[in-house]
């Protein structure tokens, strides 16, 4: 079968491998589409603390049921919740398995969905809503992150929001906010190509290299500031802005992962009585809501900018590690 394998820092390869053998409690999925995530880029750089080469990448993927599931018929369109929880730690016992103390992921800690066939636990398989394309099915996982961020932040319909970072997660957060009734959503980004994509999706935009972020946000909010600020960039240069553009008693939601400790203006946070929430992945409910949202809102499809054959494994990573207009890059395994 066709696979995309991480073989070491800066090296991914297209390879032919044997189809995985099924074991009890696991099902076999025939993959259709698999997306490249920020975590995959972290693995590609050699910086991920757990991913070990050789590894079949991919935790954002869709496909059809091949065999091994007790209730889902063969050929049924599905996606997969890639979280592997231990079921024994205090978080799992308290119904919070998404923050399992021993959390692992398909595509990071075991072979993932960038392959023609992938073996997954039967309880992780999620049927796709009727009529949802398999390409959008592979977008369920990042949209679930966005749904979790918005719900965890206790967003209230009608409020305005600022999203830092116009990558896949930033766009997903923005579109989830719009779907849930956001009054105004502003995307802050330095990449002009991605700012054009943001405008295409109907967002207000600010380029901090050319504009005063705080001034622009205050003008857009009548001098009050943003009700909600989402950091989907994960860059230290963003942090001075997040407390500055949030309104008094506003909410900051940290979505992106920071690789190193970074400074936050805690005094400004104190004076404004800001709330700061952190999110990690998503719950099973977030995952199901994401699938439903993708069926309802066709704008999410515009996030998918490139769909490549598996043979172009390296090209996909090049698109996301160089300055291009790429947002969500996927591989297709059909055919």
WOZI-V994638 format. One line per field, one symbol per residue. phi: phi as a letter, one per 20 degrees, with the letter a starting at -180 (. if undefined). burial: I if it has 9 or more other C-alpha atoms within 8 Angstrom, else O. Layout:
# WOZI-V994638
phi->???
burial->???
This chain:
# WOZI-V994638
phi->.fbddfdqgmcccebecfffefcgnccddefdcbeedgfffffgfneffdfcffbffocdbcrcfeaoefcefgnffbccfefdefmcfffffemcffdgfcgccfncdbgdeebfccecfgfefcfeggnfffffgfegffffgfgfffffflgdgofdbddeodegfgffffffgffenffbcdddbeffffffffffenefcbdffccegfffffffdmneoefccdedemcgffgfefffeffgmfcddedfeefcgcecfffffffelfdcddcdcaeffgfffffffffedffgffffebcdfgfegfffffgedcfcefdddcdddfn
burial->IIIIIIIIIOIIIIOOOOOOOIOOOIIIIIIIIIIIIOOIIIIIIIOIOOIOOOIIIIIIIIIIIIIIIOOOOOOIIIIIIIIOIIOOIOIIIOOIIIIIOOIIIIIIIIIIIIIIIIIIIIOIIIIIOOOIOIIIIIIIIIIIIIIIIIOIIOIOOOIIIIIIIIIIIIIIIIIIIIIOOIIIIIIIIOOOOIIOOIIOOOIIIIIIOOOOIIOIIIOOIOOOIIIIIIIIIIOOOIIIIIIOIIIIIIIIIIIOOOOOOOOOIOOIIOOIIIIOIOIOIIIOOIIIIIIIIIIOOOOIOOIIIIIIIIOIIIOIIOIIOOOOOIIIIIIIIOO
